Every structure is written in structure tokens, then in C-alpha cells.
Amino acid sequence: MQRHTHEQQSAIGACVGCGKFIRAGYGTKVKGKNYCKVCVDGLFTKKEKEVEEMGESLTLPPLD
């Protein structure tokens, strides 16, 4: 398996997020699935936004 921009280096697999081939050292496995750095960053950004929105919707009782 060859990566498009680095034909001389073998790919370790394809990113399940975008489908691009990943070479060794440029990806991450999450729950056994390969992700490129761009897609991992996107996952974290999405989760951070979800947590932030959850926090905004929570109302805590006033402290007495």
C-alpha cells in the first residue's frame, strides 16, 4: 500500500475518517481503527464543542 504523496513509503492503513492512506508515525489508532492527525483533531474539536454546549445548558442551584 503506497501513500499518494510519499510513494517510497508504505502506508500502515487508511484513515476511517477521510479514507487517505497513513504512513507510520502520522496516524493514531482509536479503538483499533486508524485515523490521520487531521481527523483525530476534528474528533477532539467536535467533542470539546459538545461538552461546552452541555455545560452551558446545565443550571446549578445557587449556593447558600
N, C-alpha and C positions, 0 to 999 in steps of 0.2 A: 504494500500500500504506500503510495507516494503522496506527499503533500504538494499542493499545486504550486506554491511559491518557493519550495525548497525540495526540488526533485531529487537531490542527492541524499536526503534524509528520510528514513522510513517513518511512517506515521504509526502511532500507538493505537489509534482508533478514530472514530468520528464523534463529534460533539452531538449529543442528543438534542441540544437546543437549536443549533443552526445548521448542523449537518456537515460542517467543514472538518477536514482531517486535522488531527492534532499530533504534533511531534512531541517526543519525550521532553519533559520539563516545561511544557507550555499549556498544560491542562490540569484538571483536577477530577478526581473520582468522588462522586457524591452518591451514596447508597449503591455503589457498584456500577454507576453509569458515568461515562466520560463527558466532561464539559470543558469548553475552552474558557480562557480567562475572561473574555468579554461576556459570555453567557453567565458565568458564576457571579460576576459583578452585577449583572442585571437581576439575578435572583435575589441577591442581598439587598439591592436597592428597592426592589418590589416588596420584600418582607419588611424592611425598615419603614417604608411608607404605610404598610398595613398596620404595623404596631403603633406608629404615630397617630393614625386615624382612630384606632381603638382607644388610645389614651385620651384623645380629645372628646370622645363620646362618653367616657366614664365621668360620673359626677360623684364626688365623695362628700359625705356629710361634714358639716363644719365641726371643727374641734372646739370643745367647750373647756 
